[in-house]
Amino acid sequence: MTLLTPEGQSIVNDVAARHGFSPDAVTHVLVSLSQGGGSQAQFNHWELGGMGQWSMGGMTMIGDMFNNGLKARVDGLCSELSNTLAANQVFQPPASYQNQSSSYQGQSQGGGQMQMQGGGGGFGQSSLFVSGSGQGNWWPQDLGQPASVGSQNDLKYAYFPGSCRLAILLNGQVTVYDTGQHNIGGFGQQQGGDQSLTFTSQFGLVRVADLPVVPVGGEPVQEPQQMPESDPVPQQMQEPAPEPYAAPAPGPAPSGNSDEIFATLEKLGGLRDKGIISDEEFAEKKMELLSRL
């Protein structure tokens, strides 16, 4: 068991109070950061959203993948503790310290699953995204080294933010997608229906199947470019729409009966609310009707 120095315990208590976490959760992250060389950590604590991973300058992932507020708090906690480890001696020198092997598997909230696997030793061998699983690189070599890899049930994925690529291995077949401007912050697999793989980015929840597919050695298939061709269709439909309704607007002409005038005003108000007549047309007709009272 890793023991804190008096200074380390004081730091833990202070950080816990300022970030709104318990000392136990802060200590848990501190130990994980220490095992990750101070720049990365993997954790499993309910206050931190369950299972998760943090890396300096990289992605922050938590089991509660849609809780962006908690994710930001965890990122702030990990960033401060990383700097603390570099400047302070927070652990008592152990007589014989041995990293323990661990294997984690859990389910995120919100219907998705994610898996964490670990071996013995440092962060590179025990991580939410397992780098080098012992089975070799299954993604195309020209993609280089991924920033993160992982598995979701029966499929594997590798993310390459530098080249905006996401590689998926499913049923022995590798498919590469163009992630475009997405800054991916977490993956999940829906357990119902088609069990589609999704991810979260600054644009919200996105299905991997909606991304352009990149042929091997080629450019992404830009199928979405066909979408603008259909844009003029609804625009043309909108222009003649107001014309059939332009006639009813000035139609009713009450002879002076107040009930008929107010009923007509209500109808005109409904046409205005539906966007059939403009505010100016409504105001003009309103003045005309009220003048007959």
N, C-alpha and C positions, 0 to 999 in steps of 0.2 A: 504494500500500500504506500502511495506517495504522500509524504507529510509536508505540510507547509511550514515555512519559517514564521516566526512572529511577525516579521514585516510582510510576508506573503499573506498571512491571515488578515492582517490589517487592510492590505490592498483589496483582498477579496470582499471584505465587509463593506468597504467604501464603494467599490464598483457595483456591488449588488444593490446598495441603497440608491445609487444614482441612476441605474438602468432599470430598476424595478424587477429584478430577479432575486431569487433566494441565493444565499451563499453556496448552497449545494450545487445549484445550476452553474454558477460562476466557476466554482472549483472544477466541475466536470469539463467545462470548456477549456479552462486553463491547462488541465492535464492533457486533453486532446491536442491543444496547440503545442505543448511541449513535445509530444510524440511526433508532431508534424513539423518539427524544426522551427516553430514559431510563425510560420507563414501559411499554414493550412491545418485544418482540423476536421474530423468527422465526429459526430456526437449523436446521442440518443437519450433525450431528456424531455419529459412531457412539457416543461415550461418553455422549451425551445421549439415547440411544435412537433415533437417526436424525433424521428431520425433526420439527419441533415448533414450538410457539408459546407464548409467555408474555406475559401482560399484568397489570399491577398491579391487584389487586383483582378479577381475572377468572379465566378458566380457564387451566390449565396443560395443554398437550397434547404428547405425545411419540409417536414412531412405534411404540414398544413400548408400546401403549396399555394393556395389562393388567399392566404392571410398576409397581404403585403405589409400591413403595419407591423406585425410580429417579425416578418422577414427583415424589415429595416432595423428593428431593435436588436435582433440577433447579429446583424452585420456590424452595427455600432459597438456591440459588446465584444465581438471577436476582434475588431480592429484595435480597440483600446487594449485588450489583453495581449495582443500580439506585440504592441509597442512596450507594454509593461514587462513582458518576458525578456525583451532585448536590453532593458535598462536595469533590471532588478533580479536579485537572487531570491526567488519566491519559494523554492523547494529545498528541503533539507537534503544534503548529499546522502544518497542511499548506500548501504553496505553492499548490496547486490541488487541492482534493479533489472527486472526482466519484463519486457513488454509481453502482454498476454495476447494470445490469439483470440480472435472473436469473429463471430459470424452473425449477421443481422439480417432479418427479413421482416418487413412491415408493410402496412397499408396506409396510404395517405388519406386524409379526409377529402371528400369531394368526389368519390367514386373512382379515383385512379389508384394504381399501385406503383410502388417503386421498390427496388431491391438494393440492399447494401450487403456487400460481401467483404470479408476481411481475412487476411492471413496474419502471420506474426510480424512484428517489427514496426517500421515507421509508416508514415501516411501513405507512401507510394504503394504499400502492400495491403493497406486496410483503408478502403475508401468507398464512398458511395459510388464513384465511378472507378472501376477497377482497371488500372493501366497495366496492360501486359498480363493476361490471365493465364499464361502458360500455354495457350493454344495458338500463339502467333497472331499477327495482325490480319484480320479478316477483311479490312477495308482496302480500297485501291491504294497502292503505294504512292501514287502521285499526290494524294491528299496530305501526305506528311504525317506528323504526330498530332493526334487530337487533343483538345483541351480537356475533354472529358469523355468517358465511355461508360456504358452501363447496360443493364438488361431489364426488360419488362416481360415477365412470364416467358413466352416462347420466342421472343425477339431480342436482338441486341442493337445498340445504336452507338454512334461515335460522332461527336460534334466538333467541327473545325471552324471556329469563329473568324479566323484570319482570312480564309478563302470563302466564307459564307456557304459552307457545305455541311450537310447532315447525312451520314451513311446509316442505312438500316439493313440488318441481316435478318431475314425471315424465311424459314423453310429452305435454308441453304442458298438463298438468292440475295445478292447485295443490290440495293437501290440507293442512288445518291440523289439528294434533293438540294436545291438552291434556297438557302434561308433568306436571301435578300437583305433587307434592312432589319430583320428581326434580331433582337438581342435576347437570346434564349435564357430563361432563368429557371426552368424546371420542366420535367417530363411526367407524363402520366398515361395510363392505358385504361380506357373504358372497359368495364367488365361485362356490360350488357350489349346486345346487338352485334355490331361488327367488330367490337373490341378494338376500335381504332386508336392509334397512338396520337396523343396531343401534347402540346407544350405551351408554356406561358412566355410571353414577351411583353415589351412595352406597349404592344397593341392588344393585349388581352390573351384569351385562350384561342389557339389556332390548331387546326387538324393538320397533321403531317401530310395527309393525302391531298391537301389543297395547295401544297408547294409545287413549283415546277420541278419536273424530273430532269436530271442531268445525265445524258447518255455518256457511256464510258469514253473518255477522251474528247468529249464534245461540250458545247454550250448548252445551257438550260433550255428545255422546251418551253417556250413562252406562250403556252396556250391561253393564259389570261389576256393576251393582247387582242384577242378577238372580241373581248367584251365591249370596247368602245364602239364597235360597229352597231350594236343594238341600242346605244344611247340616243341617237336621233329619233328612234321610233316613239318613245314616250313624249319627247319634246314636241313632235308633230301632232300627237294626239291632244296635247294640252291647248293648242292655239284655237281650234274650232269649238272646243268645249264651252267656253263662256257665251258664244254667239246664240245657241238655242235658248239660253236663259235670259238673254238681254231683253227680249220682248216682254216676259211676264213682269219685269221690274216696274215699268211705268204703267202697266195694264190697269189695275183696279183704280177706279175713280169714284169714291164714295160721294154721294150727293150732300152729305152733311150729317148723316147719322153717326153719332160718336162711337157706338159699338162697332160699326163696320170699319170706321177709321182705325180704331185701336187694333182690331183683328188684322187689318191690312199691315199695320206697322209691325205686328208680331211676325207675320209671314215674311215681310221684308228683312226683319232682323235675322230670321232663320237663314234666308238666302245669303245675307252678308256673312254670317258665321261659317257657312259652308264654302265661302269664297266665290259664290256665283256672281254676286255684285260687289262693287267696291264700297269702301267707307264713304267716299264722296257721293256716289250714287244713292246710297242709303240716306245720307244727311239731306241731300236735295229733295228726295221724295218725302222724307219726314217733314221738312218744312212746308212742302206743298200740301200734305194731308192735314197738318195741324192748323194751317191757315183756314181750313174749311170748317173748323169747329165754331 
